[in-house]
Amino acid sequence: MISWTGLLVLCSTLSPALCCDWLRHYGHYSNMSLSLLRLMGGQVTEQESPVPFPYRFYISIRTTEVRSQVVFVRDSLVQIADLYRHGNLSSVTWDTDRTNGFRMSLDRQIDELRSCTKDQASMNQQKKNSLRKYYKKLRTRTLEQTGGGSAYWQLIRKETQLHLEQLDLLVNSIRSSVVSTSVQG
C-alpha cells in the first residue's frame, strides 16, 4: 500500500500526468467504453481488416518514458473518436443510446487526458504522424473494401475494440510502473 508521504514524494518526482485523477479512474472509463462498444452493435464481425493491426506501435511505446505513453494513449483515443465523427452512422442498426454513450465516454477520457498532458509536448512527431497515417489508412481501406455502410462500421468497431484493449494493457503497465516506483522510493 502506498503511504500519503510516498504518494506526495511520487507526485513531486514524476510527471504531473501520472498524478492526475485520470490514472485512478481510467479502468472505470475504459471498461465502460469497452462494454458500450460491445453492447451497441451485437456480435463483432469475423471479417478481417484490410489494414494489419499495428502491434508495433504498442510494443515500441512501452519502451518510452511514461509521459510519452500517456500522450500516446491520449492521441490514440483522439484518433479513435475521430473515426466515429466522420461518416454516416445511420447505416448501422446500433443501439443509439449505447453508441452515444460510447462516444461520450471516449470524449470524457480525452478531456481528462488533455488536462493531464496540457503542459507536455506531444509525442515525437514521427510517431504521431505514423499514428495518424495508420488511422487514415484504416478509414480509407476499410471504406474501399466494404463499400461503406454497415460492413464498414462493423469492421471499424472490431478494430476499435482491439485498440481499446491494447490501450487498457498499456495503462495497466503505466500504473504498475507508478506503483513499483513509489514502493522502491
N, C-alpha and C positions, 0 to 999 in steps of 0.2 A: 504494500500500500504506500502511496506517495504521501509524505507529510506536507503540511502547508508550507513549511520552510523550504522543503525540497522543490515544491511547485514554484515558489517565488524565485528561487535560485535558477530553476529551469527556465522560467519565463524571462528572466533577465539576461540569460546567456544565449538562448535560442531565438530564432526568428519570431517576430510577432505573429506570423502566420500560424505557428504551432500553438499559440496560446489563445487564439480566438475561440469563441464558443462553437464555431462550425465544427471543429475537430471532435468535440464531445458529442455533438448531435448528428454527425454525418451518418452514422449507422442507421438511425431512425429514418432520415430523409432518403437515404439510399434504398432501404427496404421498402419504403412507401413507393418510391419511383418504380422499383422493380415489380412490386405487387400490382400496381396500377397498370403497368405496361403489359404484364401477363394477363390480367383480367379484362383489359379493354377490348381485346380482339380475339379471344378464344385461342384455339390451337395455333402454335407458332409453325410457320411453314417449314417444310423439309427442303425446299428449293435452295440450291447453292447460290451464294452471292457471286456476281461477276468480278468482284474485287476481293483478293485474298485478305483475310483478317490481318491487321498489322501487329502481330505479337511482338515484332522487333521494337516497336515504339515503347511498349510496356516493359520489355526487358531492358532497353537502354536507359529509360528514365529512372529505373531503380538504382542506377549507379551514380546518379547526380545528387546534389545536396537536397535536403528536404524542402527548402524554399522553392526550388525548381520543380519538384514533384507536385507541390501544392498548386503552383501556377499551371502545370500540365493538366491537373485534374480540372481546374477552372476552365482552361481553354478547350479541353475536350468536351466538357458539358455545354459550353457555348456552341461548339460545332454541332453537337447532337441536337440541341434545342433549335438551331437553325434549320436542321433537316425537316422539322415539323412546322416551321414557319413558311416554308416555300411549298408550293403545290396545293392541290385541291384535296383536302381530307374528306370531302363529301363522297368520294368514290368508294370509301370503305364503310362497312356497317359496324364500326366500333362503337362501343358504349360512349356516348358524348360526354357524360359526366366524368367517367374514368379517364377519358382522353384529355379533357380539360384539366382534371386533377393531376395527371401525369405531367402535362406541360407546366402547370403552376409549380409543381414540386421541383422540376428542373430549374425554373426561374428562381425559386427561393434559394436553391443550393448555389446557383451562380451569384446571386446578390450577396449571400453570406461570404462566398469565396472572394468576391471583389472587395468586400470590406476588409478581409484578412490580408489581401495582397495589394491593396491600393498604393502603398508606398514602395512596392517592389517592381523592379523591371520585369518585363515578360521573359519567358524562357528564350533561350538562344534563338535568333531569327531563323536560322536554317531549320531547326526542329519545328518552330511554329509554322513555317512555310510548308514543311513536309506534312504536318498535321492537316493544314488547310487543303493541300492538294489531295490528300487521301480522301477527305470527306467530299470534296468536289467530284473526284473520280467515282466515289461510291454513289453519289447522287446521279451523275450523268450516265454511267454504265448500267446502273440498275434500271434507270428510265429506258435506256436503249434496249436492254434485254427483255424487259417486261412490257414495253409499250405504254407504261403508266397504269393508272387505275389501281385497283385493289391489290394486284400482284406486286406492284411497285411498293406499296405501303407495307405489305406483309413482309417483304424482304428487308425493308428499312427497319421495321420493328424487330425482326430477328437479329440484325446486326447491332441495333441499339442495345438489345439485351446482352449480347456478348461484351460490348463496350462497358456497360454499367457494371457487369460482373467483374471485369478486369480492373475497373477504377475502384471498385469496392476492395479488391485484393490489395491494390496499391495503397489505399488509405489505411487498411489494416496494418500494412507494413510500416507506414509512417507512424501510426500510433504505437506500434511495438518499439520502434526506434526511439520515440519520445520517452516511453516508459523505461526502456533499458538505459537510456542516457540519464534519466533522473535518478534511477536506482544506483547507478555507478557513481553519480556526483554526490 
